[in-house]
Amino acid sequence: MKVKAIAVSCLLMVFASCNMLYQNEFQEAIDVGEVGDKKVICLLYKTGIDNYRYEFKLVEKADTMDISELFLNDATSQNSDFELQVIDDTVNICLNKPVGQEFRELGNHKFLLKGCLN
């Protein structure tokens, strides 16, 4: 029984150390646009040398929902522009970089993150 407790403790220490390696340094919050009374924001984190994570979120009053996340290196993250396009019930989050498309439904809207600006 004591061996099992030690093994579990070691496993928890390994997970804790991995989590410490994955820490992100917050850089800035970007206001992407509005959809009705909701706001689309992007939180930018530096995740390591020349790597960035973009978290897209839908904010309504005090409630925040995740839309998507995007990882870019330093070269592709430079001069990144976002634009919001609302077509019927679909909200396109357009990035001026070539990225794969990611789709998410939240409430009455469909969100699509894609590269579409030139």
KEGU-547273 format. One record per residue (C-alpha): residue number from 1; residue in one letter; x, y, z. Coordinates in Angstrom, 3 decimals, m for minus. Example, Ala and Ser with C-alpha at 12.3 -4.5 7.8 and 13.67 -1.06 7.14 Angstrom:
   num   residu         c1         c2         c3
     1        a     12.300     m4.500      7.800
     2        s     13.670     m1.060      7.140
END
This chain:
   num   residu         c1         c2         c3
     1        m      0.000      0.000      0.000
     2        k      2.880      2.353      0.815
     3        v      4.472      1.693     m2.603
     4        k      1.220      2.645     m4.322
     5        a      1.062      5.943     m2.388
     6        i      4.660      6.738     m3.342
     7        a      3.936      5.949     m7.009
     8        v      0.887      8.234     m6.982
     9        s      2.934     11.019     m5.341
    10        c      5.657     10.671     m7.979
    11        l      3.087     10.755    m10.763
    12        l      1.543     13.946     m9.348
    13        m      4.981     15.564     m9.140
    14        v      5.653     14.703    m12.794
    15        f      2.335     16.241    m13.892
    16        a      3.013     19.353    m11.796
    17        s      6.454     19.831    m13.343
    18        c      5.042     19.390    m16.863
    19        n      2.416     22.005    m16.093
    20        m      5.144     24.410    m14.977
    21        l      6.893     23.973    m18.326
    22        y      3.672     24.837    m20.182
    23        q      3.216     28.201    m18.472
    24        n      2.248     31.053    m20.739
    25        e      3.197     34.695    m20.467
    26        f      0.204     36.944    m21.156
    27        q      0.985     39.568    m23.823
    28        e     m2.231     41.432    m24.670
    29        a     m5.991     41.302    m25.168
    30        i     m7.228     42.151    m28.665
    31        d    m10.790     43.324    m29.316
    32        v    m11.744     41.485    m32.519
    33        g    m15.327     42.747    m32.842
    34        e    m18.939     42.437    m31.721
    35        v    m21.753     40.045    m32.536
    36        g    m24.956     41.619    m31.253
    37        d    m24.467     42.244    m27.530
    38        k    m21.531     39.823    m27.365
    39        k    m17.874     40.676    m27.848
    40        v    m15.216     38.527    m29.535
    41        i    m11.781     38.944    m27.990
    42        c     m8.403     37.357    m28.538
    43        l     m5.971     36.751    m25.685
    44        l     m2.355     36.532    m26.800
    45        y      0.172     34.483    m24.820
    46        k      3.858     33.894    m25.412
    47        t      4.377     30.150    m24.965
    48        g      8.104     29.928    m25.507
    49        i     10.884     31.269    m27.658
    50        d      9.251     32.534    m30.891
    51        n      5.898     30.809    m30.178
    52        y      2.528     32.390    m29.461
    53        r     m0.945     31.113    m28.584
    54        y     m4.075     33.042    m29.553
    55        e     m7.218     32.222    m27.542
    56        f    m10.441     33.436    m29.138
    57        k    m13.291     33.940    m26.684
    58        l    m16.906     35.080    m26.781
    59        v    m17.764     37.440    m23.912
    60        e    m21.323     38.202    m22.842
    61        k    m21.595     40.216    m19.622
    62        a    m19.713     38.124    m17.042
    63        d    m19.783     34.885    m19.063
    64        t    m16.821     33.852    m21.241
    65        m    m16.868     30.942    m23.705
    66        d    m13.954     29.498    m25.664
    67        i    m14.269     29.717    m29.445
    68        s    m10.918     28.493    m30.673
    69        e     m7.175     28.694    m30.205
    70        l     m4.390     29.165    m32.682
    71        f     m0.641     28.623    m32.366
    72        l      1.748     30.745    m34.446
    73        n      5.495     31.203    m34.456
    74        d      7.180     34.605    m34.287
    75        a      7.448     35.038    m38.067
    76        t      3.753     34.360    m38.755
    77        s      2.483     36.219    m35.689
    78        q      4.060     39.523    m36.762
    79        n      1.494     42.030    m38.094
    80        s     m1.440     39.667    m37.559
    81        d     m4.769     41.331    m38.304
    82        f     m8.216     40.007    m37.441
    83        e    m11.564     40.905    m38.930
    84        l    m15.041     39.771    m37.964
    85        q    m17.529     39.001    m40.741
    86        v    m21.117     38.092    m39.797
    87        i    m23.110     36.309    m42.509
    88        d    m26.534     35.128    m41.309
    89        d    m25.801     32.943    m38.248
    90        t    m22.144     32.330    m39.161
    91        v    m19.394     34.472    m37.663
    92        n    m16.124     34.359    m39.599
    93        i    m13.011     35.315    m37.663
    94        c    m10.644     36.144    m40.483
    95        l     m6.882     36.215    m40.075
    96        n     m4.480     37.634    m42.647
    97        k     m2.361     34.478    m42.445
    98        p     m2.828     31.053    m44.013
    99        v     m4.390     28.952    m41.254
   100        g     m6.550     25.865    m41.288
   101        q    m10.250     26.301    m40.644
   102        e    m11.728     25.582    m37.234
   103        f    m15.473     25.449    m36.604
   104        r    m17.412     25.835    m33.340
   105        e    m21.101     26.336    m32.510
   106        l    m22.006     28.514    m29.520
   107        g    m25.612     29.389    m28.835
   108        n    m27.312     30.693    m31.979
   109        h    m24.072     31.302    m33.857
   110        k    m21.523     29.255    m35.753
   111        f    m17.936     30.470    m35.458
   112        l    m15.362     29.816    m38.160
   113        l    m11.701     30.734    m37.700
   114        k     m9.962     30.906    m41.065
   115        g     m7.366     32.735    m43.094
   116        c     m9.230     35.057    m45.446
   117        l     m7.647     38.519    m45.440
   118        n     m5.062     39.627    m47.963
END
